[in-house]
């Protein structure tokens, strides 16, 4: 049996406001491909982490605008996975 220190289990995340996180996710999707410029945006909500060390936020809703839902969803999913490792909602 291997025991780890508690500090090894938690990933240090940078605090960010919900509005800034929504804006950065929206910009990440819009700039990923020219056809996604019509992407409307995302809504982020603060949640209780499902597991210790988990992200304290999740995507609540998405405005696709005239962009392709499936293709934007794939890109957004990747962006959210990366952002959940990097950020925590502070407000």
Buried (B, 14 or more C-beta within 10 A) or exposed (E): EEEEEEEEEEEEBEEBEBEBBBBBBBEBBBEBBEEBEEBBBBEBEEEEEEEEEBBBBBBEEBEBBEBBEEBBBEBBEEBBEEBBEBBBBBE
